[in-house]
Amino acid sequence: MSHEKDSFAAIKEMLATPKRILISGHLSPDGDSLGSMIAMARMLTACGHDAKATADVNALGKPGFLEGVEDLLSVRKLKRKKFDLFIAVDCGSLDRMPPEVRPIAAKLPKICIDHHVTNDGSFGDVQVVDPAASSAGEIVWRLAKWMEWKFDRATAEALWVAMVTDTGRFAYDATSPKTLRAAGDLLKYGVRTALVNDIIYGTFPRKAIELKRIAWRSLHVWKNRRVAEVTLTRDDFRSVRGTKAEAEDIIEIPRSVARNEIALFFYQIPDRTKETRCSIRTRGDWDATVLAAKFGGGGHKKAAGCTIKAPLGVAKRQMRKAVKEMLYPGKKPTPPARTAVTSAPVPPSTPIPLPASPSPLPSSQCQKQ
């Protein structure tokens, strides 16, 4: 914690004079990334800085209802702007940011606020990286309290969305007493909890429902239900005119299979058919980052992701191989047993022994989950 306070002091020094500040999260920002960006931009603007959060405004998904989205700077307009300082939230490397952001961020002094366990602390001139934090939003709240920044309802609501989405409504392991104290403080500013819950978890646009229907049909379960996966192709997205923003919670389909330990969601990027994205969720002692790291990705122990530099079919085979190696380290595939054939005559009264055939897995087990 003392190291964190030192980082906060360094940030305070960097913000001692008014700055033109650019704030970004990762590609396809989720609730934590977008909520943290909006909250930072609002609080820094209230302190006298010219702070702008940036994102692809056409790919915000459900968190796009937040007040403050209307102030986002489109990534397509970044070239026209000048900045003095860059702040990354919920992201610890340039290659995870929008392509339009990377060349600008590379040239500026940088602050990194992140909670991913795969963040090695090398990105940014000042880093506040806490893998024990539930979300980047929780760290932003701690920074704001230390800096004595002012909150309003919109800022508190943005941080509430950051925390509630990354903790699964405060149900995941990363939820700590510190998380709940931060969330409790935000409630003092009038966060509309029922409205937020209804928008994010209770209602779904038609495109999202159509993509879920397609994903359910692709459900593939293997290793005795320990592993389950779903797939969306480029054509699937095109058929409903949907985007990744409408498919944010599709990973919950394979994760909902009883006895599931490793859930995978493969999907294609429409304009990059030689790449395949994969979202990973795990239970028990399995570490999702082990799988993601094999393909240059990262994240958290129970939730990670990666981009596999291969077309969909090849990418799935590569990931399945990695999963098998993780489940059975050091085990070599065993060749199928052969049934001995004898040339000795068999008495007519003796039934001819046949090799037993394993019962096929009922197709309903793969469909009715």
Secondary structure, 3 states (H helix, E strand, C coil): CHHHHHHHHHHHHHCCCCCEEEEECCCCCCHHHHHHHHHHHHHHHHCCCEEEEEECCCCCCHHHHCCCHHHCEEHHHHHHCCCCEEEEECCCCHHHCCCCCHHHHHCCCEEEEECCCCCCCCCCCEEEECCCCCCHHHHHHHHHHHHCCCCCHHHHHHHHHHHHHHCCCCCCCCCCHHHHHHHHHHHCCCCCHHHHHHHHHHCCCHHHHHHHHHHHHCCEEECCCCEEEEEECHHHHHHHCCCHHHHCCCCHHHHCCCCCCEEEEEEEECCEEEEEEEEEEECCCCCHHHHHHCCCCEECCCEEEEEECCCHHHHHHHHHHHHHHHHCCCCCCCCCCCCCCCCCCCCCCCCCCCCCCCCCCCHHHHHCC
